Structure formats: structure tokens, C-alpha cells
Amino acid sequence: MDKKSNVLLVDDDELYLYLMEKTIKEMTQDIEVNSFTDGEQAVEFVSKCTKEKKTLPKVIFLDINMPFLDGWGFLAEFKKLKSKIEQQINIYIVSSSVRESDIKKAAEYEELTDYMIKPIDRKKLAGIFTKAYNVT
């Protein structure tokens, strides 16, 4: 079993991933960051962690618009895996989309913790980590 808490970043914007990883590492050394550029890779990661009884991320930051498997596809696949997952996972959609249709669609997923518009500021990120990981 892994000891370190981890967070999962799922976004096809590699610059955004780099900046988020850098920001998280500046904030705390207690959280390992895993990142993927499409939902399919992220589903495989969550599935593998579940099968191998490895520590799952307590927080997932998920973009909606990605090639291959987008954020909505990830959520549909995650829903199928949910029965095998014993811990609470907080999934945050982090998108540049302010379309009301996306916000309404997100509200239909009980698996989602929140819908946030990019970029997430440090204060909001700190609040999320304090709540999920008890780190400041």
C-alpha cells in the first residue's frame, strides 16, 4: 500500500498540467501528483489502483474537453468503477467552459464535488487540500 496521498490531474493542456503540478508541489510535499492528458489513461489508472489495492487519489481535477475520452466519458466510466471503490473521491471539473449546458450537465453527476472555471487560484486549491487531506 502506498502511504503518500495523491491527486489526479486529467487535462489535455500540458502547460496547465505543468503549472498545476508546480503549484501543488510548492504548496505541499505531502501530496503526490499523477497527471494524464486524456480520460482513458485516467480511467486505466483508477482501475489499476482499485485492482492492485493501491491508494486512490482523494481529489481528481478533471477537464471536460479532451480528445479520446473526454471528461464526461471519464465520469461514465468512473460510475462503473464506483462500486469497487471504498474511499471518498472528490472530483472537481476544472474547465474553461462557462456554458450553462455544461454546468447543468455536471450537476447531474452525484460523483462530482464541484464545477470550477480555470484557473483555480491558490486559496481555493488550499481549501480543497485542507478539506480532503488535512494539509495546509
Helices and strands as residue ranges (DSSP letters): E 5-10, H 14-27, E 31-36, H 39-51, E 59-62, H 71-81, G 82-84, E 90-95, H 100-107, E 112-117, H 122-133
